[in-house]
């Protein structure tokens, strides 16, 4: 996708460094940052310089490359793998990518480790781009069906950022939107602000603006009344981990949007590549829900009238706060899962049939 009309991916390897777009600086500054060591990769994931399940997976894959570049000792690579897996617990793509890299490197000669690791990391990222493009093409069919009936602007509500900034390119929830826009279907996106990190406002709206797609930022609590008024044609969200049962773990607040959509007969779709499916966990209560620093709630960052980026306290100094990063949307509230292979029911049978499991 584009920034200032120049095409970018969110991550790539160049001159012995991993290049990323530092998402903690968006939307006010567009900064490309170098990751040179495994510690840089772990830090980038922990501090959310990179975020979004597919991009975290891609960063983890390149993290293994950096570890090998630093030290080809197997114990060092193993330790580096553990550090990556533990850097953020909820998104399944992280664990998936590290395991895939280690499986690929099993029984490889030491002198071949770097070349094979780099090739596999690039393959993981290229694969994600294709998956997300296909998600968009399958989601386009859904949008097109609604447009053929409505013959007017399609209003889509999304939550958090499941755009190209959360993947390698195209995005998951935004990919159908981008494809519809390219086809000439009039689209307007309701963008949840997504407290506490405001990833909808800071990232989703930013990238939609760069693509020329009309959008309006709303507070997280506004979606319900918009659905009651008939101003939302469908919801499309992403996911950090979807169980084989169809239950969806996504950014905190997704569950409440699904409940509002269910109450107002608004279709609620979840877009995801197969790398985000957790085939092993059957009980969503066993998904580790990341609890982040409460300062993300109590402080807010922005640009002052002199273009300086500042962080300020917005809560009473003595107040406590709890910052859970994700919640669970039970499968019964999900209209359908949009995957790289097509649309399927959010259920064990739906996913098994789609992926021949």
C-alpha positions, 0 to 999 in steps of 0.5 A: 500500500502507499504512504505519500503515493510511494508503495511500502511493505511494513517490513523488509530486509536490506543491508543486513538489517530488518527495516520496519515502519515505527508505528509508535510514531504514526500518524505524526511522523513516518519513520523507517527504523533499522532492527540489527539484533535479536534484542531489537526485534524483541523490543520492537514487538514488546513496545509495539513499534510493530503490531498486528498478528501477521506483522508480529509473525513476520517480525519474529521470522526476521528476528530469527534471521537476526539471531543467526546473523549475530550468532550461529550457536544453536543454544543462542538461536533456541534462547532467541526463539524463546524470547520472541515467543514470550514477547507478546503472549496473545497473537498466535502468529508469533508462536507459529512463525517461530516454530515454522522457522525452527522446523525449517532450520532443523538439520541444516548445516551451520554455514547454510543457516543464514541463507535458508532462514532469510529465504524462509522469512521472506517466504512467510512475508510473501505468503502473508501478502498473498493471503491478505490479497485473497482475503480482500477478493473474497470479502469484496464479493460480500461488499459487492452483494450489499452494493448491488442491493443498496446502490449507495455508499456502503458504510463499514465499521471496523475496530482497532487496526487490521489494515496493511500496517498490521500485516505485511501488505493489504491488511485483513479487515481493510483488504476487502475495503481496498479492493472495493475502493479499487473497483469503484464501489463507494465506501465509507468507514467508521473508524473506532478510535480504539482506546487506549492506544488509539490504533484506529485513529492513529493507524486505520484512519491514517492509511485510509486517508493515504488511499483516498477512502472516506472515513470518520473516526468515532469513539469506541462507544458510538458504534451501537447508536450508529447501528440502531440508526441503520448507518452501518451496513456491516462490521469487519474486524481482524483477529489476533487468534481464532480458535478452531471452534470459531471463537475470536480473540481480538482487540479489547472492545470487539466483543461489545461491537459484536453484541451491538451488531447482533442486536441490530441484525448487522452482519459481523465478519472477521477477516484472518489468514490461516496463520492466525488459527489456533487449532490446538486450544479448544476453550477460549478461557485458556487464551492468554490475555495480555495485560499491558502497562496501565500508563497506556490508559493514564497517559495520552500522546499527541502533537502540540501547537508547536509540532512537538510530540508530548505525553500527558497524564489524563487520570487522577494521580492516585487512581489505579487502572487496568489495561487488558489488551484483548477480549473474546467474541464467541463464535455465535456472534460472528456472521462469517470468517473471511479467510484466504480460501474463502468465506466460512462459518465460524465453527469447528465444521466450517473451519475444518471443511475450509482447510481440510483438517 
